[in-house]
Amino acid sequence: MPVLTRTARAATLVAPRTVEVLDQDLPEVGPGDVLLTTLYSGISAGTEMNVYRGSAAQWRTKHDPETGLFEPTDEPEWHYPMAYGYAAVSRIDAVGEQVTGVEVGDLVYTYTPHASAAVVPAEAVIALPQLDDPRIGILNSNLNTAYNGILDAHPNLGDVVVVSGLGVIGLIQVQLLRKLGVRVIGIDSVAHRRELAERFGAELTMTPGPEVAAAVRALTGNRGADIVIEVSGASPALNEAIRIVGYCGTVIAMSWYGGTFESLSLSGEFHHNRPRVISSQVGGLSPNLGPLWSMKRRQQMVSQFMQELDLEPLLTHEADIEDAGDAYRLVDSRPDDLVQFVLTYEEDRA
């Protein structure tokens, strides 16, 4: 019987761009709960950086689940100090007396903060497939997000699809799109990421800029791209996505755009070329998929992709949880060779 952990070391946001690793009390393991010992967790370079920088809406507003609106408030949804994160690979160390379907020793994924241990309801864990490198499991959320964007885009065989932003989501999408038989063009300012995209099957990669729209038209008989998937989170990139896509084409806006959008232009190409701009958010499925699709089915596909895709090259940086503050600062600065940062945990620390 394992020693039940009652505290955990947790990466905690104490102010904008400030992370400290603090002790966090854990609740008792209830009848329907499991105790997890964390092995790895992943720092998101997109959504999580908006939280880290203090630019996420929840620091200033509260989300009304009934209306779906974020309303300004004196009591915002989030406050400091706060542990954050949503990409943890853990081992189950204890189960409550009513738990079925999972066992001690199982390798699982959870949407839990960066912490050395956690107690969660058993239904909150996602069983991971057999992985040669269990670190790959931290990409579960990324895979769901990337795949969801492609389900929203619904490309056809023969389409030209531009992926703008070749971070971990974009590089996964390049691989998935090639499985569908579409032509893929990648856009990113970082040479290492462009090289990975070409390794994964992109026929061409380019650096961002106003010349990309003309270059894509030169490659497509002046049609433009059928689909542009915008993953970078930069407002100028969304402007360029609207310019790059062809007449009545589709732009998939994947990012949680932080800050303001003074540079967004809805004149010119947006007005004359009639593009459809679709927000893709991992919490929901495209309404065009129909009743046969579900979150469970999407997760089943993601577990399959986890074993099929070339994902290990995406894990470029690693540090212990005790160095989480330095890790966050490195991700925030976006060094040229960074794709996915992995936090590690000593199993005997708990």
C-alpha positions as a printed Julia matrix, in Angstrom:
350×3 Matrix{Float64}:
   0.0    0.0     0.0
   1.59   3.33   -1.03
   2.17   6.16    1.42
  -0.7    8.56    0.86
   0.51  12.02   -0.05
  -1.13  14.88    1.86
   0.82  17.76    0.34
   2.14  18.46   -3.12
   4.7   20.82   -4.6
   2.77  23.06   -6.99
   3.86  25.7    -9.51
   1.8   28.66   -8.34
   1.12  31.99  -10.04
   1.54  34.68   -7.37
   1.5   37.71   -9.71
   1.7   38.37  -13.46
   4.8   36.63  -14.85
   5.73  35.37  -11.37
   5.69  31.67  -10.45
   6.71  30.18   -7.12
   6.76  26.49   -6.2
   4.73  26.15   -3.01
   3.37  23.38   -0.81
  -0.28  22.64   -1.51
  -2.55  20.66    0.82
  -4.37  17.75   -0.77
  -7.85  16.57    0.19
  -8.56  13.12    1.53
  -9.04  10.37   -1.03
 -12.79   9.92   -1.11
 -14.69   6.78   -2.12
 -14.83   7.84   -5.77
 -11.38   9.47   -5.96
  -7.89   8.49   -7.02
  -4.53   9.69   -5.7
  -2.08  10.58   -8.45
   1.68  10.93   -8.38
   2.72  13.18  -11.25
   5.5   12.07  -13.6
   5.41  14.83  -16.24
   3.43  17.9   -17.13
   3.54  20.24  -20.11
   3.66  24.04  -20.15
   1.42  25.47  -22.86
   3.1   28.12  -25.01
  -0.3   29.54  -26.02
  -3.19  29.54  -23.58
  -1.01  29.13  -20.51
   1.19  32.07  -21.45
  -1.91  34.3   -21.57
  -2.66  33.18  -18.02
   0.97  33.62  -16.91
   1.19  37.12  -18.4
  -2.04  38.2   -16.76
  -3.76  38.93  -20.08
  -6.44  36.21  -19.9
  -9.98  37.52  -19.54
 -10.63  35.61  -16.31
  -8.26  37.88  -14.38
 -10.66  40.79  -14.98
 -14.03  39.19  -15.73
 -16.3   36.36  -14.7
 -17.7   33.86  -17.16
 -21.47  33.38  -16.97
 -22.11  29.74  -17.95
 -25.76  30.49  -18.73
 -25.18  33.37  -21.15
 -21.66  32.41  -22.28
 -20.52  36.01  -21.68
 -17.43  37.29  -19.88
 -18.6   40.2   -17.75
 -16.39  42.78  -15.97
 -16.52  42.34  -12.23
 -14.86  43.39   -8.97
 -14.67  39.67   -8.12
 -13.02  38.07  -11.17
 -13.07  34.37  -11.81
  -9.37  34.0   -10.99
  -7.21  35.52   -8.29
  -3.66  35.13   -7.02
  -2.19  32.86   -5.81
  -3.35  30.21   -8.29
  -1.92  26.9    -9.47
  -2.44  26.42  -13.18
  -1.78  23.87  -15.91
  -3.79  21.22  -17.7
  -1.43  18.61  -19.12
  -0.31  16.06  -16.51
   0.83  12.47  -16.91
   0.58  10.58  -13.64
   0.6    7.16  -12.03
  -2.37   6.12   -9.88
  -1.08   5.43   -6.37
  -4.36   4.81   -4.52
  -8.04   4.42   -5.35
 -11.18   4.98   -3.33
 -13.31   2.03   -2.31
 -15.99   2.75   -4.95
 -13.61   3.24   -7.87
 -13.88   0.89  -10.83
 -12.3    0.92  -14.28
  -8.85   2.1   -13.17
  -6.26   0.5   -10.91
  -3.21   1.37   -8.88
  -0.25   1.63  -11.23
  -2.22   2.81  -14.28
  -0.67   5.59  -16.37
  -3.22   8.37  -16.88
  -3.64  11.9   -18.16
  -5.45  14.63  -16.24
  -6.33  18.28  -16.82
  -4.71  19.24  -13.53
  -2.2   21.97  -12.54
   1.56  21.5   -12.37
   1.85  19.71   -9.04
   3.71  16.67   -7.76
   0.48  14.96   -6.67
  -3.27  15.38   -6.95
  -6.52  13.87   -5.72
  -9.24  13.84   -8.39
 -12.51  12.02   -9.11
 -11.82   8.75  -10.9
 -13.96   9.82  -13.86
 -11.6   12.77  -14.43
  -8.65  10.58  -15.46
  -7.98   9.54  -19.06
  -6.24   6.2   -19.53
  -3.19   6.51  -21.76
  -2.19   3.92  -24.35
   1.06   2.0   -24.2
   3.77   4.56  -24.98
   7.48   3.91  -25.48
   8.05   7.4   -24.08
   5.38   8.28  -21.47
   6.27  11.97  -21.83
   4.28  11.87  -25.07
   1.17  11.66  -22.9
   1.43  15.35  -21.96
   0.43  16.14  -25.57
  -3.06  14.73  -25.06
  -4.64  18.21  -24.85
  -2.56  19.46  -27.77
  -3.67  16.51  -29.89
  -7.32  17.11  -29.0
  -6.98  20.79  -29.87
  -5.12  20.17  -33.12
  -7.52  17.45  -34.25
 -10.55  19.53  -33.26
  -9.31  22.34  -35.5
  -9.1   19.96  -38.43
 -12.59  18.65  -37.71
 -13.79  22.28  -37.78
 -11.91  22.95  -41.03
 -13.16  19.75  -42.7
 -10.56  19.7   -45.52
 -11.18  17.79  -48.72
  -8.73  15.57  -50.61
  -6.71  17.9   -52.82
  -7.22  21.05  -50.75
  -4.36  23.45  -50.12
  -4.19  24.12  -46.38
  -1.92  26.74  -44.83
  -0.94  26.25  -41.18
   0.11  29.59  -39.7
   2.15  29.07  -36.55
   4.27  25.93  -36.28
   4.32  25.42  -32.55
   3.24  22.13  -31.06
  -0.39  22.46  -32.28
   0.6   23.5   -35.8
   3.21  20.76  -36.15
   0.7   18.12  -35.06
  -1.75  19.51  -37.6
   0.8   19.25  -40.4
   1.06  15.52  -39.7
  -2.7   15.02  -39.44
  -3.38  16.97  -42.63
  -0.86  14.89  -44.55
  -2.71  11.76  -43.4
  -5.78  13.27  -45.11
  -3.95  13.75  -48.4
  -4.06  17.55  -48.56
  -1.28  19.9   -49.65
   0.2   21.66  -46.63
   2.06  24.96  -46.49
   3.55  26.05  -43.16
   4.27  29.57  -41.93
   6.56  30.39  -39.02
   9.42  32.77  -38.29
  11.55  30.06  -36.61
  13.77  28.0   -38.92
  13.81  24.95  -36.62
  10.02  24.77  -36.64
   9.87  25.14  -40.42
  12.36  22.3   -40.74
  10.19  20.09  -38.52
   7.11  20.94  -40.61
   8.92  19.89  -43.79
  10.05  16.69  -42.06
   6.4   16.03  -41.21
   5.24  16.49  -44.81
   4.71  20.19  -45.54
   5.53  20.74  -49.2
   6.66  24.3   -48.53
   7.31  26.54  -45.54
   7.66  30.32  -45.45
   8.38  33.09  -42.99
   5.42  35.35  -42.09
   4.86  38.51  -44.1
   2.59  40.27  -46.58
   4.26  38.46  -49.48
   2.88  35.08  -48.37
  -0.61  35.74  -49.81
   0.82  36.38  -53.28
   3.15  33.38  -53.01
   0.25  31.06  -52.15
  -1.71  32.37  -55.12
   1.27  31.76  -57.39
   1.25  28.13  -56.22
  -2.5   27.69  -56.72
  -3.29  29.33  -60.06
  -4.31  32.51  -58.22
  -7.0   30.7   -56.22
  -5.43  31.15  -52.8
  -5.6   28.57  -50.03
  -8.77  26.58  -49.51
  -8.21  26.73  -45.75
  -5.9   28.66  -43.44
  -5.54  27.37  -39.9
  -4.23  30.21  -37.73
  -2.48  28.88  -34.64
   0.06  31.57  -33.78
  -2.15  33.75  -31.59
  -0.79  36.92  -33.19
  -3.38  39.4   -34.45
  -1.31  40.34  -37.56
  -1.29  36.63  -38.44
  -5.1   36.54  -38.42
  -5.09  39.5   -40.81
  -2.7   37.64  -43.1
  -4.77  34.45  -42.86
  -7.75  36.42  -44.23
  -5.55  37.65  -47.09
  -4.07  34.22  -47.84
  -7.33  32.28  -48.08
  -9.15  32.21  -51.42
 -12.64  33.35  -52.36
 -15.22  31.86  -49.96
 -12.42  29.92  -48.25
 -12.23  29.11  -44.56
 -10.06  30.59  -41.83
  -9.89  28.59  -38.61
  -8.92  30.8   -35.66
  -7.47  28.39  -33.12
  -5.77  30.66  -30.61
  -6.82  32.29  -27.39
  -5.84  35.78  -28.55
  -4.51  37.85  -25.69
  -4.47  41.62  -25.43
  -6.22  43.88  -27.92
  -6.92  43.76  -31.63
  -6.45  47.3   -32.95
  -4.7   45.89  -36.03
  -7.56  43.62  -37.15
  -8.68  44.65  -40.63
 -12.14  43.69  -41.87
 -11.93  45.68  -45.08
 -10.19  44.74  -48.32
  -9.91  40.97  -48.69
 -12.33  40.21  -45.87
 -15.08  42.28  -47.45
 -14.51  41.29  -51.09
 -13.41  37.65  -50.84
 -16.14  36.48  -48.42
 -14.0   34.21  -46.21
 -15.59  32.3   -43.37
 -13.77  32.83  -40.07
 -14.5   30.02  -37.62
 -13.44  29.91  -33.98
 -12.2   26.46  -33.02
 -12.28  25.75  -29.3
 -11.45  22.34  -27.89
 -14.39  22.36  -25.47
 -16.91  21.72  -28.27
 -17.26  19.79  -31.52
 -18.19  21.17  -34.92
 -21.99  21.16  -35.26
 -21.48  19.9   -38.81
 -20.19  16.54  -37.58
 -23.59  15.19  -36.59
 -24.77  12.9   -33.79
 -22.28  10.09  -34.4
 -19.44  12.22  -33.07
 -18.68  12.85  -29.39
 -15.85  13.95  -27.14
 -15.31  10.28  -26.29
 -14.87   9.39  -29.95
 -12.44  12.28  -30.44
 -10.4   11.09  -27.46
 -10.3    7.57  -28.9
  -8.83   8.97  -32.1
  -6.33  11.05  -30.13
  -5.12   7.94  -28.27
  -4.57   6.3   -31.66
  -2.69   9.34  -33.0
  -0.49   9.3   -29.89
   0.88   5.96  -31.06
   1.04   6.78  -34.79
   2.44  10.3   -35.12
   6.06  11.42  -34.79
   5.71  13.36  -31.54
   8.95  12.95  -29.63
  10.76  15.69  -31.64
   8.22  18.18  -30.24
   9.52  17.68  -26.68
  12.43  20.08  -26.89
  12.98  21.32  -23.32
  12.79  19.8   -19.85
  13.2   20.91  -16.23
  12.28  19.77  -12.73
   9.15  21.17  -11.07
  11.36  23.01   -8.56
  12.66  25.09  -11.48
   9.18  25.92  -12.79
   9.72  29.68  -12.44
  12.71  29.55  -14.79
  10.8   27.24  -17.14
   7.89  29.66  -17.41
  10.26  32.55  -18.11
  11.92  30.56  -20.88
   8.6   29.67  -22.52
   7.5   33.29  -22.21
  10.6   34.49  -24.04
   9.93  31.99  -26.88
  13.45  30.96  -27.8
  13.89  29.89  -31.38
  14.33  26.19  -30.64
  11.43  25.79  -28.19
   8.4   23.72  -29.14
   7.13  21.92  -26.0
   8.48  22.33  -22.47
   8.18  19.33  -20.13
   8.23  19.59  -16.34
   9.51  16.47  -14.57
   8.87  15.18  -11.05
  10.95  12.91   -8.84
   8.71   9.97   -8.01
  10.1    9.6    -4.5
   9.56  13.29   -3.66
   5.89  12.71   -2.84
